[in-house]
Amino acid sequence: MDKKTQEINTNEEKSGFVLEKINYILIGVGFVVIIIGFLLLSGGKSEDPTVYNPEIFNFRRITLAPIVILLGFITEIFAILWKPKK
């Protein structure tokens, strides 16, 4: 093995974690964004179940919440795949 490969192997053995600290922080941020998206998606319940409530089809539930959830999942993928430079 050459010197560079040995340095990489020793650095990987020292940390003990698969990902770096920033990756775990980004995973947490992505999880919070997903939770916010699901909170935006909730609501619109009618007081009387026999009465139609058009509020369930507003902009927040139909457009904004799915976009926020999708951004959260994209953040999760980015956080897992991104390798920070040292």
N, CA, C and O atoms as a GROMACS GRO file, in nm:
protein
  344
    1MET      N    1   0.082  -0.119   0.000
    1MET     CA    2   0.000   0.000   0.000
    1MET      C    3   0.087   0.125   0.000
    1MET      O    4   0.194   0.129   0.059
    2ASP      N    5   0.036   0.224  -0.068
    2ASP     CA    6   0.111   0.348  -0.069
    2ASP      C    7   0.073   0.434   0.053
    2ASP      O    8  -0.017   0.399   0.129
    3LYS      N    9   0.143   0.544   0.069
    3LYS     CA   10   0.128   0.627   0.189
    3LYS      C   11  -0.012   0.689   0.198
    3LYS      O   12  -0.069   0.698   0.307
    4LYS      N   13  -0.065   0.732   0.085
    4LYS     CA   14  -0.195   0.797   0.085
    4LYS      C   15  -0.306   0.699   0.128
    4LYS      O   16  -0.395   0.737   0.203
    5THR      N   17  -0.300   0.577   0.082
    5THR     CA   18  -0.400   0.476   0.119
    5THR      C   19  -0.391   0.444   0.268
    5THR      O   20  -0.493   0.425   0.334
    6GLN      N   21  -0.269   0.438   0.322
    6GLN     CA   22  -0.252   0.412   0.464
    6GLN      C   23  -0.309   0.525   0.549
    6GLN      O   24  -0.368   0.500   0.654
    7GLU      N   25  -0.293   0.652   0.503
    7GLU     CA   26  -0.347   0.766   0.576
    7GLU      C   27  -0.499   0.761   0.576
    7GLU      O   28  -0.561   0.789   0.679
    8ILE      N   29  -0.559   0.727   0.465
    8ILE     CA   30  -0.705   0.718   0.457
    8ILE      C   31  -0.755   0.608   0.550
    8ILE      O   32  -0.854   0.628   0.621
    9ASN      N   33  -0.690   0.495   0.550
    9ASN     CA   34  -0.731   0.385   0.636
    9ASN      C   35  -0.720   0.422   0.784
    9ASN      O   36  -0.809   0.388   0.863
   10THR      N   37  -0.612   0.490   0.823
   10THR     CA   38  -0.597   0.527   0.964
   10THR      C   39  -0.698   0.633   1.003
   10THR      O   40  -0.747   0.631   1.116
   11ASN      N   41  -0.732   0.726   0.915
   11ASN     CA   42  -0.832   0.828   0.946
   11ASN      C   43  -0.970   0.765   0.963
   11ASN      O   44  -1.045   0.806   1.051
   12GLU      N   45  -1.002   0.668   0.882
   12GLU     CA   46  -1.132   0.601   0.893
   12GLU      C   47  -1.141   0.521   1.021
   12GLU      O   48  -1.248   0.513   1.081
   13GLU      N   49  -1.032   0.461   1.064
   13GLU     CA   50  -1.032   0.381   1.185
   13GLU      C   51  -1.042   0.468   1.310
   13GLU      O   52  -1.097   0.424   1.411
   14LYS      N   53  -0.990   0.589   1.306
   14LYS     CA   54  -0.991   0.676   1.423
   14LYS      C   55  -1.132   0.726   1.456
   14LYS      O   56  -1.168   0.731   1.574
   15SER      N   57  -1.209   0.762   1.357
   15SER     CA   58  -1.337   0.828   1.385
   15SER      C   59  -1.439   0.734   1.448
   15SER      O   60  -1.506   0.774   1.544
   16GLY      N   61  -1.454   0.613   1.400
   16GLY     CA   62  -1.550   0.521   1.456
   16GLY      C   63  -1.690   0.540   1.401
   16GLY      O   64  -1.775   0.451   1.419
   17PHE      N   65  -1.718   0.649   1.336
   17PHE     CA   66  -1.849   0.676   1.277
   17PHE      C   67  -1.840   0.667   1.126
   17PHE      O   68  -1.735   0.692   1.066
   18VAL      N   69  -1.950   0.630   1.066
   18VAL     CA   70  -1.952   0.619   0.920
   18VAL      C   71  -1.952   0.757   0.856
   18VAL      O   72  -1.885   0.779   0.755
   19LEU      N   73  -2.029   0.848   0.914
   19LEU     CA   74  -2.042   0.983   0.860
   19LEU      C   75  -1.975   1.084   0.953
   19LEU      O   76  -1.946   1.054   1.069
   20GLU      N   77  -1.953   1.202   0.901
   20GLU     CA   78  -1.895   1.310   0.981
   20GLU      C   79  -2.005   1.378   1.062
   20GLU      O   80  -2.124   1.352   1.043
   21LYS      N   81  -1.964   1.467   1.152
   21LYS     CA   82  -2.059   1.538   1.238
   21LYS      C   83  -2.155   1.623   1.155
   21LYS      O   84  -2.274   1.628   1.184
   22ILE      N   85  -2.104   1.689   1.052
   22ILE     CA   86  -2.189   1.775   0.969
   22ILE      C   87  -2.296   1.694   0.898
   22ILE      O   88  -2.407   1.743   0.876
   23ASN      N   89  -2.264   1.571   0.860
   23ASN     CA   90  -2.363   1.485   0.796
   23ASN      C   91  -2.479   1.455   0.891
   23ASN      O   92  -2.595   1.458   0.850
   24TYR      N   93  -2.448   1.426   1.016
   24TYR     CA   94  -2.553   1.398   1.114
   24TYR      C   95  -2.637   1.522   1.142
   24TYR      O   96  -2.758   1.511   1.164
   25ILE      N   97  -2.575   1.638   1.142
   25ILE     CA   98  -2.650   1.762   1.160
   25ILE      C   99  -2.745   1.783   1.043
   25ILE      O  100  -2.861   1.819   1.063
   26LEU      N  101  -2.697   1.760   0.921
   26LEU     CA  102  -2.782   1.775   0.803
   26LEU      C  103  -2.896   1.672   0.802
   26LEU      O  104  -3.006   1.703   0.757
   27ILE      N  105  -2.871   1.553   0.850
   27ILE     CA  106  -2.978   1.453   0.861
   27ILE      C  107  -3.084   1.502   0.959
   27ILE      O  108  -3.204   1.486   0.933
   28GLY      N  109  -3.044   1.559   1.068
   28GLY     CA  110  -3.140   1.615   1.164
   28GLY      C  111  -3.221   1.729   1.105
   28GLY      O  112  -3.342   1.738   1.128
   29VAL      N  113  -3.154   1.816   1.029
   29VAL     CA  114  -3.224   1.927   0.964
   29VAL      C  115  -3.325   1.874   0.863
   29VAL      O  116  -3.438   1.922   0.857
   30GLY      N  117  -3.286   1.775   0.785
   30GLY     CA  118  -3.378   1.716   0.688
   30GLY      C  119  -3.498   1.653   0.756
   30GLY      O  120  -3.610   1.663   0.706
   31PHE      N  121  -3.476   1.587   0.868
   31PHE     CA  122  -3.585   1.526   0.943
   31PHE      C  123  -3.682   1.631   0.995
   31PHE      O  124  -3.803   1.612   0.989
   32VAL      N  125  -3.629   1.743   1.044
   32VAL     CA  126  -3.714   1.852   1.093
   32VAL      C  127  -3.795   1.912   0.978
   32VAL      O  128  -3.912   1.944   0.995
   33VAL      N  129  -3.734   1.929   0.861
   33VAL     CA  130  -3.805   1.982   0.744
   33VAL      C  131  -3.918   1.889   0.703
   33VAL      O  132  -4.026   1.935   0.667
   34ILE      N  133  -3.895   1.758   0.707
   34ILE     CA  134  -4.000   1.662   0.674
   34ILE      C  135  -4.115   1.672   0.774
   34ILE      O  136  -4.232   1.670   0.734
   35ILE      N  137  -4.085   1.684   0.902
   35ILE     CA  138  -4.188   1.697   1.005
   35ILE      C  139  -4.269   1.825   0.983
   35ILE      O  140  -4.391   1.824   0.996
   36ILE      N  141  -4.202   1.935   0.949
   36ILE     CA  142  -4.272   2.061   0.921
   36ILE      C  143  -4.365   2.043   0.802
   36ILE      O  144  -4.478   2.093   0.803
   37GLY      N  145  -4.320   1.972   0.700
   37GLY     CA  146  -4.405   1.947   0.583
   37GLY      C  147  -4.529   1.869   0.618
   37GLY      O  148  -4.638   1.899   0.569
   38PHE      N  149  -4.516   1.766   0.704
   38PHE     CA  150  -4.633   1.690   0.744
   38PHE      C  151  -4.726   1.772   0.833
   38PHE      O  152  -4.848   1.753   0.829
   39LEU      N  153  -4.671   1.862   0.914
   39LEU     CA  154  -4.756   1.950   0.993
   39LEU      C  155  -4.833   2.046   0.903
   39LEU      O  156  -4.949   2.077   0.930
   40LEU      N  157  -4.769   2.094   0.796
   40LEU     CA  158  -4.839   2.179   0.700
   40LEU      C  159  -4.950   2.102   0.628
   40LEU      O  160  -5.051   2.160   0.588
   41LEU      N  161  -4.930   1.975   0.612
   41LEU     CA  162  -5.026   1.891   0.541
   41LEU      C  163  -5.149   1.862   0.626
   41LEU      O  164  -5.256   1.832   0.571
   42SER      N  165  -5.137   1.871   0.756
   42SER     CA  166  -5.248   1.833   0.844
   42SER      C  167  -5.352   1.944   0.853
   42SER      O  168  -5.328   2.058   0.811
   43GLY      N  169  -5.467   1.909   0.908
   43GLY     CA  170  -5.574   2.006   0.931
   43GLY      C  171  -5.681   1.999   0.825
   43GLY      O  172  -5.683   1.909   0.741
   44GLY      N  173  -5.772   2.097   0.830
   44GLY     CA  174  -5.880   2.103   0.733
   44GLY      C  175  -5.999   2.018   0.770
   44GLY      O  176  -6.087   1.993   0.687
   45LYS      N  177  -6.002   1.974   0.894
   45LYS     CA  178  -6.111   1.888   0.939
   45LYS      C  179  -6.238   1.970   0.955
   45LYS      O  180  -6.235   2.083   1.005
   46SER      N  181  -6.348   1.914   0.914
   46SER     CA  182  -6.477   1.980   0.928
   46SER      C  183  -6.536   1.945   1.065
   46SER      O  184  -6.520   1.833   1.113
   47GLU      N  185  -6.604   2.041   1.125
   47GLU     CA  186  -6.668   2.016   1.254
   47GLU      C  187  -6.781   1.914   1.240
   47GLU      O  188  -6.801   1.830   1.328
   48ASP      N  189  -6.853   1.922   1.130
   48ASP     CA  190  -6.962   1.829   1.104
   48ASP      C  191  -6.921   1.738   0.989
   48ASP      O  192  -6.894   1.787   0.880
   49PRO      N  193  -6.914   1.606   1.010
   49PRO     CA  194  -6.866   1.516   0.906
   49PRO      C  195  -6.959   1.507   0.784
   49PRO      O  196  -6.918   1.456   0.680
   50THR      N  197  -7.080   1.556   0.794
   50THR     CA  198  -7.171   1.552   0.678
   50THR      C  199  -7.159   1.675   0.591
   50THR      O  200  -7.219   1.680   0.484
   51VAL      N  201  -7.082   1.775   0.635
   51VAL     CA  202  -7.068   1.900   0.560
   51VAL      C  203  -6.932   1.902   0.491
   51VAL      O  204  -6.830   1.871   0.552
   52TYR      N  205  -6.933   1.938   0.361
   52TYR     CA  206  -6.810   1.947   0.282
   52TYR      C  207  -6.732   2.072   0.323
   52TYR      O  208  -6.790   2.180   0.333
   53ASN      N  209  -6.603   2.058   0.345
   53ASN     CA  210  -6.517   2.169   0.381
   53ASN      C  211  -6.414   2.189   0.270
   53ASN      O  212  -6.323   2.108   0.256
   54PRO      N  213  -6.428   2.297   0.190
   54PRO     CA  214  -6.334   2.318   0.078
   54PRO      C  215  -6.193   2.359   0.125
   54PRO      O  216  -6.102   2.368   0.042
   55GLU      N  217  -6.175   2.382   0.253
   55GLU     CA  218  -6.045   2.423   0.305
   55GLU      C  219  -5.940   2.311   0.291
   55GLU      O  220  -5.820   2.339   0.299
   56ILE      N  221  -5.981   2.188   0.271
   56ILE     CA  222  -5.884   2.080   0.256
   56ILE      C  223  -5.806   2.090   0.126
   56ILE      O  224  -5.702   2.026   0.111
   57PHE      N  225  -5.856   2.169   0.032
   57PHE     CA  226  -5.788   2.183  -0.097
   57PHE      C  227  -5.722   2.320  -0.113
   57PHE      O  228  -5.720   2.373  -0.224
   58ASN      N  229  -5.670   2.377  -0.007
   58ASN     CA  230  -5.606   2.508  -0.019
   58ASN      C  231  -5.459   2.492  -0.062
   58ASN      O  232  -5.406   2.381  -0.072
   59PHE      N  233  -5.395   2.605  -0.088
   59PHE     CA  234  -5.257   2.608  -0.138
   59PHE      C  235  -5.160   2.538  -0.043
   59PHE      O  236  -5.070   2.466  -0.088
   60ARG      N  237  -5.178   2.559   0.086
   60ARG     CA  238  -5.085   2.503   0.184
   60ARG      C  239  -5.081   2.352   0.178
   60ARG      O  240  -4.973   2.293   0.185
   61ARG      N  241  -5.196   2.287   0.166
   61ARG     CA  242  -5.202   2.141   0.169
   61ARG      C  243  -5.174   2.077   0.034
   61ARG      O  244  -5.118   1.968   0.027
   62ILE      N  245  -5.212   2.143  -0.073
   62ILE     CA  246  -5.198   2.084  -0.206
   62ILE      C  247  -5.061   2.111  -0.267
   62ILE      O  248  -5.008   2.026  -0.339
   63THR      N  249  -5.002   2.228  -0.240
   63THR     CA  250  -4.878   2.265  -0.308
   63THR      C  251  -4.760   2.280  -0.212
   63THR      O  252  -4.655   2.218  -0.232
   64LEU      N  253  -4.777   2.360  -0.110
   64LEU     CA  254  -4.664   2.394  -0.023
   64LEU      C  255  -4.612   2.274   0.057
   64LEU      O  256  -4.492   2.248   0.060
   65ALA      N  257  -4.702   2.201   0.121
   65ALA     CA  258  -4.660   2.088   0.205
   65ALA      C  259  -4.585   1.980   0.127
   65ALA      O  260  -4.480   1.935   0.173
   66PRO      N  261  -4.634   1.936   0.009
   66PRO     CA  262  -4.556   1.835  -0.065
   66PRO      C  263  -4.419   1.886  -0.109
   66PRO      O  264  -4.323   1.808  -0.114
   67ILE      N  265  -4.408   2.014  -0.142
   67ILE     CA  266  -4.278   2.070  -0.181
   67ILE      C  267  -4.182   2.068  -0.062
   67ILE      O  268  -4.065   2.034  -0.077
   68VAL      N  269  -4.231   2.106   0.057
   68VAL     CA  270  -4.147   2.107   0.176
   68VAL      C  271  -4.103   1.965   0.212
   68VAL      O  272  -3.987   1.943   0.247
   69ILE      N  273  -4.194   1.869   0.202
   69ILE     CA  274  -4.158   1.729   0.230
   69ILE      C  275  -4.054   1.679   0.131
   69ILE      O  276  -3.958   1.612   0.170
   70LEU      N  277  -4.071   1.711   0.004
   70LEU     CA  278  -3.974   1.671  -0.098
   70LEU      C  279  -3.838   1.734  -0.071
   70LEU      O  280  -3.735   1.667  -0.086
   71LEU      N  281  -3.835   1.861  -0.032
   71LEU     CA  282  -3.707   1.925   0.003
   71LEU      C  283  -3.641   1.857   0.123
   71LEU      O  284  -3.519   1.846   0.128
   72GLY      N  285  -3.722   1.811   0.218
   72GLY     CA  286  -3.667   1.739   0.332
   72GLY      C  287  -3.603   1.608   0.290
   72GLY      O  288  -3.495   1.574   0.339
   73PHE      N  289  -3.668   1.534   0.200
   73PHE     CA  290  -3.610   1.408   0.153
   73PHE      C  291  -3.484   1.432   0.069
   73PHE      O  292  -3.388   1.355   0.077
   74ILE      N  293  -3.483   1.538  -0.010
   74ILE     CA  294  -3.363   1.573  -0.087
   74ILE      C  295  -3.248   1.608   0.008
   74ILE      O  296  -3.134   1.570  -0.016
   75THR      N  297  -3.280   1.680   0.116
   75THR     CA  298  -3.179   1.712   0.216
   75THR      C  299  -3.123   1.586   0.281
   75THR      O  300  -3.002   1.576   0.306
   76GLU      N  301  -3.210   1.489   0.308
   76GLU     CA  302  -3.165   1.362   0.367
   76GLU      C  303  -3.068   1.290   0.273
   76GLU      O  304  -2.963   1.242   0.316
   77ILE      N  305  -3.103   1.282   0.147
   77ILE     CA  306  -3.017   1.214   0.049
   77ILE      C  307  -2.883   1.286   0.038
   77ILE      O  308  -2.778   1.222   0.036
   78PHE      N  309  -2.888   1.420   0.031
   78PHE     CA  310  -2.765   1.498   0.024
   78PHE      C  311  -2.679   1.477   0.148
   78PHE      O  312  -2.557   1.463   0.137
   79ALA      N  313  -2.742   1.474   0.265
   79ALA     CA  314  -2.668   1.457   0.391
   79ALA      C  315  -2.598   1.322   0.398
   79ALA      O  316  -2.489   1.312   0.453
   80ILE      N  317  -2.660   1.220   0.344
   80ILE     CA  318  -2.601   1.086   0.349
   80ILE      C  319  -2.488   1.072   0.248
   80ILE      O  320  -2.385   1.010   0.277
   81LEU      N  321  -2.506   1.126   0.130
   81LEU     CA  322  -2.408   1.107   0.023
   81LEU      C  323  -2.292   1.206   0.025
   81LEU      O  324  -2.186   1.176  -0.032
   82TRP      N  325  -2.307   1.322   0.089
   82TRP     CA  326  -2.205   1.425   0.086
   82TRP      C  327  -2.089   1.389   0.176
   82TRP      O  328  -2.107   1.353   0.292
   83LYS      N  329  -1.968   1.399   0.121
   83LYS     CA  330  -1.847   1.374   0.198
   83LYS      C  331  -1.773   1.506   0.210
   83LYS      O  332  -1.723   1.557   0.110
   84PRO      N  333  -1.764   1.563   0.331
   84PRO     CA  334  -1.698   1.692   0.347
   84PRO      C  335  -1.548   1.685   0.322
   84PRO      O  336  -1.482   1.585   0.351
   85LYS      N  337  -1.496   1.793   0.266
   85LYS     CA  338  -1.352   1.800   0.241
   85LYS      C  339  -1.281   1.830   0.372
   85LYS      O  340  -1.334   1.902   0.456
   86LYS      N  341  -1.162   1.774   0.389
   86LYS     CA  342  -1.086   1.797   0.512
   86LYS      C  343  -0.975   1.894   0.489
   86LYS      O  344  -0.901   1.925   0.582
   0.00000   0.00000   0.00000
